[in-house]
């Protein structure tokens, strides 16, 4: 239901002013509560992804998802058939959530989110075989700092980021196409350019998505405790989660220290 002006009437300008101020305060409090719920979902999803990724990488399950090979640059991985399934599974979950959000129940939406985060963890387990644990931790902390600062900017800025969102989406499509091309070309320079653009794009998308989530809440004012509020908070958390994960992966290209051949 769209949020609109309060239709209650009070006598005198003072009474109307109190009503408007009370309504504004209620919306502001509801927004803070909603954003906290979104960040909690996102953080919980990241934690699940990290746990699944670490467990797979440090047990015999790793051989089911990838094979470790030695290259002049250091260790690398080649995905198995199950590894390819894990790589593309998150995309399937995103599509189901994106196109089925209006038909899914609150419980189903939440279950799909957890399944998506677990699948993402399986697809990222190979980074522990390629990069040192210290560099992974350092990159994660750097990503968290950048994400927090950028998301805070998106929440507090008065600048309309709507136009920026259109350019960022076009840039995202561009680096996806470039990444597919580079799978066959294998250009180190192109990979570097893609990584730089990826960091810029997903940093910008973090600010854009945060502002969009805030604007959507103010417009629709999801009622606390309803299925709509529950589903939307999970879906909004998914958008921020994807920005964080992609920003982390692109930063890892710069900050990650590769495991060396024995």
N, C-alpha and C positions, 0 to 999 in steps of 0.2 A: 504494500500500500504506500503510495507516495506521501512524503511528508509535506504538509502545507501549513499555512497559517492557522493558529488556533481560532476556532469559530465561536468561542465563548465571548459574551459581551459583559463588560463591567462598566460601571458608571464612573466617568471622569478619566482624565488622562493618566492620573497616578495609578488607578486600578488596572488600566490596560497595560501600562508600563510594567507593573509588577507581574502580570500574567505573561507577557512576552519574555521578560527576563527569566522567569521560572521555566518556561518552555525551552529557552536557549540553554539554560543550565542543565536541564534534563537531557537534551540532545547531546551536549558536550560530555556529560557523564556516561551516557550510553555509548558514545563513540569511543571513549577511552577504554571502556570495558570490552567493547567489540574488538578493538585493535589488539588489546592484550590477549584475547582469545585467539586471534589470528596468529600472533607471534608465538603463542604457546603451542599451537598446532604445528607451525613451521619448525620450531625448535625440537619438538618431540619427533617429528619426521626425520630431521637431520640426525638426531641421536640414534634412531632405529637404523638408518642408512649406514652410519659409522659402525655400529655394532655388527650388523650383518656382513659388511665389507671386511672388517677386521677378522671375524670368526672364519669366514671362508678363506681368506688369505693365509691364515696361520694354522690351518688344519688340512687334512688330506682332501677336503672338498675342493681345494684350489685346482687340482689336476682335472676336475670335471669341467671347469670353466675356461682355463687357459693353460698354455704350455710356455715355459720360460725359455727364451733363446738368447744367445750372446751375439752382440753386434759391436762394431768398433766404438760406438758411443757408450756402450754399457749394456746392461740387461734390458730386454724388451719382452713382450708377451705376444703370443698368437692365440686368438680365441678358438675354442673348440666349438662344435655344433651347439652345445648347451650354452656356451659363452655368447654366441651370436643371438640365441634366443633371449638371454638375459639382457643383451644390449638393446634389443628392439621391444622387449616387453614393456618398459616404462612408457614408450610412445603409445602402445595400445591402451594402457590405463588412462593416459591423459586424454585420448580421444573419447573413451567411454565417459569419463567425468565431464568433459567439455560439452559433448552433445547430449548426454543423458541426465544432466544435473537437475532438470525440471521434472523428470520422471522417476528419478531415484529417491528412495527414502533416505532419511537422515542416517540411519544405521548402515545402509548400503554405501552411501557416500563416504562415511568414515572408514568402513572396511576396505573400500577400494583405495583410499588414501594410504592406509597402512600397507596394503599389498604393493602399491606403487613404490613406496619408500623402501620396502624390503627388496623389490626387484632392482631398484636403482643401486642399492648396496651390493647386490650380486654383480651387477654390471661394472662396478667401480673397484672390485676387489683386487684387480690386477695392478693398481697403483702402488700397492705395498710391495710388489715384486720388482717394480721399475724404479721407484724413488725411495730414498732413505726415510725412516720414520720421523727423524728430526725435521727434515724439510717439509714433510707432509703436515706436521703439527704447526710449523712456522707459517706455512701458506694458509692453513685453516684459520689461524689467529689473525693474520693479515686480512683475509677475506671477511672475517667477522667484523673487524674494525671498519673496513671500507663499507660493508653492507649497512652497519648501524648508522654511520655518519650520513650515508646517502639516503637511507630510508627516513632518517630524522629530517633531512632537508626536504624531502618530498612531502612529509607530514606538515611541516611548519611554513614552507614557502607560500607566498601570495602569488607567485608567478604561475600562469596557466601552462602546464606541461603537455597539454593535449596535442599540439602540433608536433612537439618533439617525439611523442609516441609514434606518430605515423612514420617519421624518418627512421626511428630506431627499428621498427618492424621491417621496413624495407632493407635496412642494413643487416638485420638478422637473416632474412631470406638470402641476401647476398653472400654472407659468410657460410651459410649452409650449402649453397651451390658451389662456392669455392672449395669448401671442404670435400665435397664429393669428387670434384675435379682433381684435387690434390691426392686423393686416394690412388689415382692412376698415374699422376705425374710425379709425385714424390718430391716436390720442390721444397727445400728448406726455407728459402726466402718467402715463398707463398705461405708456408705454415707459420712463419714469424708474423707476417702481416695479418693473417687470420686471427692469431692470438691477441695481437694489439687491438684490432677492431673488436674482438670478442669482449675484452676487458672494458672498453669504452661503451659498447652497446649494452652490456648487462649491468653496468654501473648506472647508466641512464635509465634503463628499464626498471631498476629498483626504485628510483625516485618517482618515475611515472606511475608505476603500479601502486605505490603507497598513496600517492595523491588520488588515484582513481578509486581505490578502496575507500578512502575517507569521503570522497565526493558521493560515491554510491550509497554509503551509509546515511549521509545527511539527506540525500534525495528520497531514499526509500524507508529509512528509519526502521530497520528490522526489529520487531518486538522481541524482547528478551525471552528465552526459553522456547521459542517456536521452532518448528522444523526448518522454516525458511532461514532463520538466523543461524541455525546449526549447520545447514548445508552450505550457506554462503561463506561462513567463516572458514570451513574446510577448503572450499574452492579458492578463496582468496589466499589462504595459506599456501596452497599448491603453487600459485603464481610466484609468490615471494621465494618459496623453496627452490623452484626451478632457476630463478635468477641467482640465488646463492650458489647452487651447485655448479651452474655454468661459469660463474665468475671464479669460483674455486678452481675449476679444471683449467681455465685459461691462464690464471695466475700461476698454476703449477708448472706451466710450460716455461715460465721465467724464473720462478723461485725454487722449483724442485731440483734436488741433487740426485742424479741417477745412481743406482746401485752399480758398482763396478764388477767386472768379471773377476772370479777367483783365480 
